[in-house]
Structure formats: C-alpha cells, structure tokens
C-alpha cells in the first residue's frame, strides 16, 4: 500500500487535515494514541472506520519515511 491508498486530504473534510481515506479520522490520531501507550487493537476499537490494513499501512509508510530521513 502506498500513502495515497491509505490517507487523503480534502479542504472540505476535517479542515484539510490528513485523514485515513474514507474516514474523518486524522492520521495523527494513530500516532498520538500509540505514543500514549494505547495498543493498536484499542485504537481500532475506538476508531472503527479505520481498518487494520489502513493503520498498519500508515505505520509502514511512516517507517519508510523515517528511513529516508536517516539515509
């Protein structure tokens, strides 16, 4: 999965925040919740419009971006 399959940005949705595609859930909600110690399963239960594939895909995309920063 690439980022455009997982995430979207539209000025009419959540004021243009980066969200999980097809939802109104900001992508940064995933990272903020995980950083606060929430398990992925709990995040998915709290945000049922986000699929496991989307969440795992976002983590993978973010990981690859981090690798590019250090390379």
C-alpha positions in Angstrom: 0.0 0.0 0.0 1.2 3.5 -0.7 0.3 6.6 1.2 -2.4 7.8 -1.3 -4.2 4.5 -0.9 -4.3 4.9 2.9 -4.6 8.7 3.5 -6.3 11.6 2.0 -6.5 15.4 2.4 -9.5 17.4 1.4 -10.3 21.0 2.5 -13.9 20.0 3.0 -13.0 17.2 5.4 -11.6 18.0 8.8 -10.4 21.4 7.6 -8.0 19.7 5.2 -6.2 17.6 7.9 -4.6 14.4 6.7 -7.1 11.6 7.4 -7.5 7.9 6.8 -9.1 7.6 3.4 -12.9 7.3 3.6 -13.0 8.5 7.2 -12.8 11.7 9.2 -10.1 10.2 11.5 -6.9 12.3 11.4 -3.8 10.2 10.7 -2.0 11.8 13.6 -4.6 10.3 16.0 -3.0 6.9 15.3 0.5 8.1 16.3 -0.7 10.2 19.2 -2.6 7.3 20.7 0.2 4.8 20.2 2.7 7.2 21.7 0.4 7.5 24.7 0.6 3.7 25.2 -2.6 2.6 23.5 -2.5 -0.8 21.8 -3.3 -0.9 18.1 -6.3 -3.1 18.8 -7.7 -0.5 21.2 -7.2 2.3 18.6 -9.1 0.3 16.1 -11.9 -0.3 18.5 -12.1 3.4 19.3 -12.0 4.4 15.6 -14.0 1.6 13.8 -14.0 3.4 10.5 -10.2 2.9 10.3 -9.3 -0.6 9.1 -6.4 -2.6 10.4 -4.8 -2.5 6.9 -5.0 1.3 6.9 -3.4 1.6 10.3 -0.7 -0.9 9.6 -0.1 0.7 6.2 0.3 4.1 7.8 2.8 2.8 10.2 4.7 1.2 7.4 4.7 4.4 5.3 5.9 6.4 8.3 8.6 3.9 9.0 9.9 4.1 5.4 9.8 7.9 5.6 12.0 7.7 8.7 14.5 5.5 6.9 14.7 8.1 4.1 15.5 10.8 6.7 18.5 8.9 8.1 19.8 7.5 4.8 
